[in-house]
Amino acid sequence: MLVFLYLEKKKMSVLKLMEWRYATKIFDPEKIVPQEDIEYLKKCIRLTPSSYGLQPYKIQIITDADTKKKLLPYSYNQRQVVEASHLFVFANFTEISDEYLEYFYRLKAKVQGKKFEDYIPYMKKVSAFIKSLSPEKLLEYTALQTYMALETLLIAAPEKQIDTCAIGGFMPDKYNEILGYPQKNLNACVVAAVGYRSPEDQNQYLPKFRIPEEDLFF
Ligand SMILES: Cc1cc2nc3c(=O)[nH]c(=O)nc-3n(C[C@H](O)[C@H](O)[C@H](O)COP(=O)(O)O)c2cc1C
């Protein structure tokens, strides 16, 4: 009982975890995130909510040093790309095809013990909505969902004392080319470096800065 109470007390609130995290600029390149922690983060990211639940993105997890090196110049030489243990590339769908919708609703029906046929009228409505979007609007729509998945990672990682840096400063076209995304109807949307902070990173010692609540909420 005492051990349980101690562990409960040690559990950090989301608020404390948010205070602990920061955009890590210098990672310790020697420290590798264990696979079981990566699996935990994957489980969290998978549960991210999305519009219609469609999850219109895929996430590539890169550990290969050569690939990271290739991406570095197209990440404005941000060293996190090569020094962090894992690089998560969040890629949004460039199209949401009727085939995807059918795959999605067939799977949903199976998991929830329902008939696929019952989903068809709703699926058609979703399809009509998707088709009403211009290619640019669709890309914007899928990108918005993709950022939510990124946020899950940023919030979940601190629970395992894992550091992250969201990276929007990169060249999507070059990432797409290197990672072969156009053939997969994907677009590099946002990136996150995942690993452990180096004591050299001075940013971790700075007080957290945010606009005060009174200026943020009304
Ligand atoms: C979508 C997005 C893109 C970002 N891109 C970069 C980036 O390219 N390089 C970087 O060092 N930090 C990047 N950041 C980190 C922000 O600069 C950082 O989160 C912000 O300044 C607040 O600081 P904190 O996260 O340390 O509290 C990005 C953050 C977000 C959410």
The ligand as an SDF file (V2000), in Angstrom:
LIG
                    3D

 31 33  0  0  0  0  0  0  0  0999 V2000
    4.6130   23.0910  -35.4370 C   0  0  0  0  0  0  0  0  0  0  0  0
    5.8850   23.4590  -34.7470 C   0  0  0  0  0  0  0  0  0  0  0  0
    7.0300   23.6430  -35.4720 C   0  0  0  0  0  0  0  0  0  0  0  0
    8.2370   23.9410  -34.8230 C   0  0  0  0  0  0  0  0  0  0  0  0
    9.3960   24.0170  -35.5590 N   0  0  0  0  0  0  0  0  0  0  0  0
   10.5720   24.1290  -34.9190 C   0  0  0  0  0  0  0  0  0  0  0  0
   11.7930   24.0490  -35.6360 C   0  0  0  0  0  0  0  0  0  0  0  0
   11.8380   23.8960  -36.8490 O   0  0  0  0  0  0  0  0  0  0  0  0
   12.9410   24.1240  -34.9350 N   0  0  0  0  0  0  0  0  0  0  0  0
   12.9660   24.2780  -33.5640 C   0  0  0  0  0  0  0  0  0  0  0  0
   14.0440   24.3200  -32.9900 O   0  0  0  0  0  0  0  0  0  0  0  0
   11.8110   24.3790  -32.8680 N   0  0  0  0  0  0  0  0  0  0  0  0
   10.6250   24.2950  -33.4950 C   0  0  0  0  0  0  0  0  0  0  0  0
    9.4660   24.3410  -32.7850 N   0  0  0  0  0  0  0  0  0  0  0  0
    9.5170   24.4960  -31.3250 C   0  0  0  0  0  0  0  0  0  0  0  0
    8.9720   25.8540  -30.8730 C   0  0  0  0  0  0  0  0  0  0  0  0
    9.8630   26.8640  -31.2310 O   0  0  0  0  0  0  0  0  0  0  0  0
    8.7370   25.7970  -29.3670 C   0  0  0  0  0  0  0  0  0  0  0  0
    7.8000   24.7920  -29.0870 O   0  0  0  0  0  0  0  0  0  0  0  0
    8.2310   27.1300  -28.8060 C   0  0  0  0  0  0  0  0  0  0  0  0
    9.1870   28.1260  -28.9690 O   0  0  0  0  0  0  0  0  0  0  0  0
    7.8580   27.0240  -27.3360 C   0  0  0  0  0  0  0  0  0  0  0  0
    8.9440   26.6000  -26.5810 O   0  0  0  0  0  0  0  0  0  0  0  0
    8.9440   25.2500  -25.7270 P   0  0  0  0  0  0  0  0  0  0  0  0
    8.3670   24.1740  -26.5860 O   0  0  0  0  0  0  0  0  0  0  0  0
   10.3890   25.0160  -25.4070 O   0  0  0  0  0  0  0  0  0  0  0  0
    8.1170   25.4640  -24.4990 O   0  0  0  0  0  0  0  0  0  0  0  0
    8.2640   24.0870  -33.4230 C   0  0  0  0  0  0  0  0  0  0  0  0
    7.0790   23.8960  -32.6920 C   0  0  0  0  0  0  0  0  0  0  0  0
    5.9020   23.5770  -33.3280 C   0  0  0  0  0  0  0  0  0  0  0  0
    4.6700   23.3180  -32.5000 C   0  0  0  0  0  0  0  0  0  0  0  0
  1  2  1  0
  2  3  1  0
  2 30  2  0
  3  4  2  0
  4  5  1  0
  4 28  1  0
  5  6  2  0
  6  7  1  0
  6 13  1  0
  7  8  2  0
  7  9  1  0
  9 10  1  0
 10 11  2  0
 10 12  1  0
 12 13  2  0
 13 14  1  0
 14 15  1  0
 14 28  1  0
 15 16  1  0
 16 17  1  0
 16 18  1  0
 18 19  1  0
 18 20  1  0
 20 21  1  0
 20 22  1  0
 22 23  1  0
 23 24  1  0
 24 25  2  0
 24 26  1  0
 24 27  1  0
 28 29  2  0
 29 30  1  0
 30 31  1  0
M  END
$$$$
